Amino acid sequence: MAPEALTQVLRPLHNLFNNGNPPELLVGLGVAGDDAAIYQVSPEQAIISTIDFFPPVVDDPYDYGAIAAANAMGDVYAMGGEVTFALNVGAFPANMDPTIVSEILRGGAEKVIEAGAVIAGGHTVTDDEPKYGLAVTGVVHPDRFFTKSGAQPGDVLVLTKPLGTGTISTALKGGIANSAHVAAMVESMKRLNREATQSAQATGGIKAATDITGFGLLGHAMEMVEASGCKIVFELNRIPLLDGATTYAADFVFPGGMSNNKMYFEKQVTFAPGIPDDRQWLLWDPQTSGGLLIAIPADRLRDFQNACTADGRNQPLWVIGQVTAGSGIEVLP
């Protein structure tokens, strides 16, 4: 849903539960805009719960399943946890070839195995448009989870995947995408955010993170700004983009969600003079299975960079900005 519509439909639920949450519910509806719920079950363990599903964004059924699974598990990693098990959530046309459905489920299952977890069941319904995703359960220590409200002035902002999946996938749907651009996009979307979270937990002292998905980089960063009571400054030339993203952006090839994100959040975002419109649009571009945006205390950045290559990890990262005192978002060249 568009950000404005989602805010409107959730408002009654906030009103119902704000005064009645049990103390064990560490993150829920009362915390605006977080990526998953967290419920403490013991002094050493809390459960993370989330769900996500969507229609196909690529043509290959296996890749679609893997991307949808990686995207759903991304919410657990955004909260600092590890995935333990997942349930399939699917809606498929009655006349869809069963082998296609099997490939979608296989793609999802093998991605869950890669996460060190298992598929434990699921639910399907008949629908005219195929949809697939996961209900995911994870775990985290009650004192070591991440939220959007933990960013502090002086933190450095790190992004762990390039942007551009929205514009490239829209080009794919329109039949104008270069096959090399699509292949690189698919690999990025299939990549788990697990190593990024493991690196952040190994670093210690990190409190704030979110995954970049449907609201785009600026939308999700704005949620962090509002939850943390701070300002974010991005440096455009440091923000990584997938190959081909600037080509399609220049032709205004975007999903409808880009305009929705821009309309809802733009009053709180300032762009430096001279930044072209198409580069601005890419920061509003809805992402599928995007990377993590992590706020890291400046004195821990080197430790995080080292952790990203320790223990066999090969986690890419880009330093793209900083957290300062104030409000809103500023984008510099």
Residue pairs with C-beta under 8 A, 6 or more apart in sequence:
1 9
2 257
2 260
2 261
2 264
3 215
3 219
3 260
3 261
3 264
3 265
4 260
4 263
4 264
10 29
13 29
14 29
14 30
17 28
17 29
17 30
18 29
18 30
21 28
21 29
21 30
24 39
24 40
24 41
25 37
25 38
25 39
25 40
26 38
26 39
26 40
26 46
26 142
26 145
27 34
27 36
27 37
27 38
27 79
27 145
27 147
28 37
28 38
31 147
31 148
31 149
31 227
32 148
32 223
32 226
32 227
33 148
33 223
33 226
33 227
34 79
34 147
34 148
34 149
34 227
35 50
35 74
35 75
35 78
35 79
35 148
35 210
35 211
36 48
36 49
36 50
36 75
36 76
36 78
36 79
36 136
36 138
37 48
37 49
37 50
38 46
38 47
38 48
38 49
38 79
38 140
38 142
38 145
39 46
39 47
39 49
40 46
40 47
40 142
41 47
43 142
44 141
44 142
45 139
45 140
45 141
45 142
46 139
46 140
46 141
46 142
46 145
47 137
47 138
47 139
48 75
48 76
48 79
48 81
48 136
48 137
48 138
48 139
48 140
48 145
49 135
49 136
49 137
49 138
50 72
50 75
50 76
50 135
50 136
50 138
51 72
51 89
51 133
51 134
51 135
51 136
52 68
52 71
52 72
52 75
52 133
52 134
52 136
53 68
53 72
53 89
53 90
53 91
53 131
53 132
53 133
53 134
54 68
54 71
54 131
54 132
54 133
54 288
55 129
55 130
55 131
56 64
56 130
57 64
57 67
57 165
57 169
57 189
57 288
58 64
58 67
58 169
58 172
58 182
58 186
58 189
59 172
60 186
61 100
61 101
61 103
61 104
61 107
62 103
62 104
62 106
62 107
63 107
63 186
63 190
64 104
64 107
64 132
65 103
65 104
65 105
65 106
65 107
65 108
65 109
65 111
65 132
66 107
66 108
66 110
66 111
66 190
67 107
67 186
67 189
67 190
67 288
67 289
68 104
68 107
68 108
68 132
68 133
68 134
69 86
69 107
69 108
69 109
69 111
69 112
69 133
69 134
70 111
70 189
70 190
70 191
70 192
70 193
70 289
71 133
71 189
71 213
71 288
71 289
72 86
72 133
72 134
72 135
72 136
73 83
73 86
73 111
73 112
73 115
73 117
73 134
73 136
73 138
73 192
73 193
73 194
74 192
74 193
74 211
74 213
74 289
74 290
74 292
75 136
75 211
76 82
76 83
76 136
76 138
77 83
77 192
77 193
77 194
77 196
77 197
77 211
77 292
78 146
78 193
78 197
78 209
78 210
78 211
78 292
79 138
79 140
79 145
79 146
79 147
79 209
80 140
80 144
80 145
80 146
80 197
80 200
80 201
80 206
80 209
81 138
81 139
81 140
81 145
81 197
82 115
82 116
82 138
82 139
82 140
82 194
82 197
83 112
83 115
83 116
83 117
83 136
83 137
83 138
83 194
84 117
84 137
84 138
84 139
85 117
85 118
85 119
85 120
85 136
85 137
86 112
86 117
86 118
86 119
86 120
86 134
86 135
86 136
86 137
87 119
87 120
87 121
87 122
87 123
87 134
87 135
88 105
88 108
88 119
88 121
88 122
88 123
88 124
88 132
88 134
89 122
89 123
89 124
89 131
89 132
89 133
89 134
89 135
90 101
90 104
90 105
90 122
90 123
90 124
90 125
90 130
90 131
90 132
90 133
91 124
91 125
91 126
91 127
91 129
91 130
91 131
91 132
92 101
92 124
92 126
92 127
92 130
92 131
93 126
93 127
93 128
93 129
93 130
94 126
96 130
104 130
104 132
105 132
108 119
108 132
108 134
109 119
111 190
111 192
112 118
112 119
112 134
114 192
115 192
115 194
116 194
122 135
144 201
146 200
146 206
146 207
146 208
146 209
146 294
147 207
147 208
147 227
148 208
148 209
148 210
148 223
148 224
148 227
148 228
149 208
149 224
149 227
149 228
150 206
150 207
150 208
150 228
150 295
151 207
151 208
151 224
151 225
151 228
151 230
151 232
151 295
151 323
152 207
152 208
152 228
152 230
152 295
152 297
152 323
153 230
153 231
153 323
153 324
153 325
154 297
154 298
154 322
154 323
154 324
155 208
155 295
155 296
155 297
155 298
155 322
155 323
156 295
156 296
156 297
156 298
156 301
156 319
156 321
156 322
156 323
157 232
157 234
157 293
157 294
157 295
157 296
157 319
157 320
157 321
157 322
157 323
158 292
158 293
158 294
158 296
158 301
158 304
158 317
158 318
158 319
158 320
159 212
159 217
159 239
159 240
159 291
159 292
159 293
159 294
159 317
159 318
159 320
160 193
160 196
160 291
160 292
160 294
160 315
160 316
160 317
160 318
161 188
161 191
161 193
161 212
161 240
161 290
161 291
161 292
161 316
162 188
162 240
162 241
162 242
162 245
162 291
162 318
163 212
163 216
163 217
163 239
163 240
163 241
163 242
163 245
163 282
163 283
163 285
163 287
163 290
164 185
164 241
164 242
164 244
164 245
164 249
164 282
164 285
165 185
165 188
165 189
165 242
165 285
165 287
165 288
165 289
165 290
166 216
166 254
166 255
166 257
166 258
166 285
166 286
166 287
166 288
167 245
167 248
167 249
167 253
167 254
167 255
167 258
167 282
167 285
168 177
168 181
168 182
168 185
168 242
168 244
168 245
168 248
169 185
169 255
169 288
170 248
170 253
170 254
170 255
171 177
171 181
171 244
171 248
171 253
172 182
174 253
176 248
176 253
177 244
177 248
178 244
178 247
180 243
180 244
181 242
181 243
181 244
181 245
181 247
184 242
184 243
184 244
185 242
185 244
188 242
188 289
189 288
189 289
190 289
191 289
193 211
193 291
193 292
195 308
195 313
195 314
195 315
196 291
196 292
196 294
196 308
196 315
196 317
197 209
197 292
198 307
198 311
198 313
199 304
199 307
199 308
199 310
199 313
199 315
200 206
200 209
200 292
200 294
200 296
200 304
200 307
202 307
202 310
202 311
203 296
203 300
203 303
203 304
203 307
204 300
204 303
205 297
205 300
206 294
206 295
206 296
206 297
206 300
206 304
207 295
208 224
208 228
208 294
208 295
209 292
209 293
209 294
209 295
210 220
210 221
210 223
210 224
210 292
210 293
211 220
211 290
211 291
211 292
211 293
212 220
212 287
212 290
212 291
212 292
212 293
213 220
213 286
213 287
213 288
213 289
213 290
214 257
214 286
214 287
214 288
215 222
215 223
215 261
215 265
215 286
216 257
216 258
216 261
216 283
216 284
216 285
216 286
216 287
217 234
217 239
217 283
217 284
217 285
217 287
217 290
217 293
218 261
218 265
218 269
218 283
218 284
218 329
218 331
219 261
219 264
219 265
219 284
220 293
221 232
221 234
221 293
221 329
222 265
222 268
222 269
222 328
222 329
224 230
224 232
224 293
224 295
225 231
225 232
225 268
225 327
225 328
225 329
228 295
228 323
229 327
230 323
230 324
230 325
230 326
230 327
231 323
231 324
231 325
231 326
231 327
231 328
231 329
231 330
232 321
232 322
232 323
232 324
232 328
232 329
232 330
233 321
233 322
233 323
233 324
233 329
233 330
233 331
233 332
234 283
234 320
234 321
234 329
234 330
234 331
234 332
235 320
235 321
235 332
235 333
236 275
236 279
236 283
236 331
236 332
236 333
237 333
238 318
238 319
238 320
238 321
239 283
239 318
239 320
240 318
240 320
241 282
245 282
245 285
246 278
246 279
246 282
248 254
249 278
249 279
249 281
249 282
249 285
250 278
252 278
252 281
254 281
254 285
255 285
255 286
257 286
258 281
258 284
258 285
258 286
259 284
261 284
261 286
262 281
262 284
265 284
268 327
268 328
268 329
269 328
269 329
269 330
269 331
270 328
270 329
270 330
270 331
271 280
271 331
272 330
272 331
272 332
272 333
274 333
275 331
275 333
280 331
283 331
294 304
295 323
296 304
301 319
304 317
305 317
307 313
308 314
308 315
308 316
308 317
309 315
